[in-house]
C-alpha cells in the first residue's frame, strides 16, 4: 500500500504534519480500530479540549 511519506523534520519541531490531503485519517474510525490501546482512552475529549482551548 502507498504511504504518505513525510519529509525530514528536526526532533525539536513540535509538529510533523504532511502538506498533502491525499491520505486522510478519520479519527472516529481510528479510535474504533484501537479500542484496546491505552493511548486512545479519553483521546477524543482531550483532543476537543485542546482544539477549543
Secondary structure, DSSP 4 states (H G I P E B T S, - for coil): ----PPPP--TT-S----S--SS---HHHHHHHTTT-GGGTTHHHHHHHHHH-
